[in-house]
Amino acid sequence: MRHDLTTTMMQIASLTPWHRNPRNNDAAAERLAYTIQEHGWTTPLLVQAKTKRIIGGHTRLKAALKLGMAEVPCMLLDVDDRQADAIAIADNRLGEMAEWDGDELAALLRELEADGADMAAIGYDESELVALLEALSMPGDDEWGDALGGLPEGDRAPIQTMTFTLHDDQVDAVNAAVSAAKALGDFADTGNENSNGNALARVCELWIGSQRG
């Protein structure tokens, strides 16, 4: 099936939202409104030609309403109701199936931030950006193994490994604590070049100090 990909400006009042839309998009609309304000329209709404029912773009519609717009760019699709429903679900679902390349995303975000890009217009507030970059900088399971592989375990060597088994929720807590410890400053005179090990030791030292205090 081929569609006419021409984009047409249409009055919002002439459009009909899909009453069975299963997506909750209120929070996203707030951020998207800011993005549209900064960058303009980049993606038109998908609209069923015969009924003017919105197939894809309910978040964009809500963002436009928040900005007080009277018309939005639309692409009219000559499809029946069943096809419209299928396209509407696919439009959201297929986007969810894509995965980020964490390292490349982190590199791009850091470059954009360094160049003075408005990160909120990209979709991240400051706290989310900090948390994301910290999480992406933490090694994954394989990277932990690679970083620690070949070191003696459980002996008295100057450098050694320790292995722990953690629940997913506990991993999140450990990663957050390690990131916070790193943020306190450089590690000096530890004899250990592994920043994660230094950070974990710092967490333990701070906890012991708090108990003694």
PECORVEN-V379737 format. One record per pair of residues at least 12 apart in sequence whose ideal C-beta (glycine too) atoms are under 7 Angstrom apart, sorted by the first residue. I is the first residue (numbers start at 0). GAP is how many residues later the second one is. Records with the same first field share a line. If there is no record, write none. Layout:
I: GAP / GAP
This chain:
2: 74 / 75
3: 72
4: 70
6: 37 / 66 / 67 / 68
7: 66 / 68
8: 62 / 64
9: 61 / 62 / 64
10: 59 / 60
11: 49 / 52 / 53 / 57 / 58 / 59 / 60
13: 38
14: 32 / 37 / 39
15: 35 / 36 / 37 / 38
16: 37 / 41 / 44
17: 35 / 36 / 40 / 70
20: 37
22: 35 / 69
24: 33 / 34 / 37
27: 31
28: 30 / 33 / 34 / 37
29: 36
30: 92
31: 27 / 28 / 31
32: 30 / 33 / 34
33: 86 / 87
34: 86 / 88
35: 27 / 31
36: 30
37: 80 / 83
38: 82
40: 32
42: 17
43: 29 / 30 / 31
44: 12 / 15 / 16 / 27 / 28 / 29
45: 29 / 31 / 41 / 45
46: 27 / 28 / 29 / 30
47: 29 / 31 / 36
48: 27 / 28 / 29
52: 31
54: 22 / 29 / 32 / 33
55: 31 / 32 / 35
59: 12
101: 34
104: 31
105: 27 / 30 / 31
108: 20 / 24
109: 23
133: 45
134: 40
137: 37 / 41
146: 47
147: 13
157: 33
158: 33
176: 26
177: 18 / 21 / 22 / 25
180: 18 / 21 / 22
181: 13 / 17
183: 18
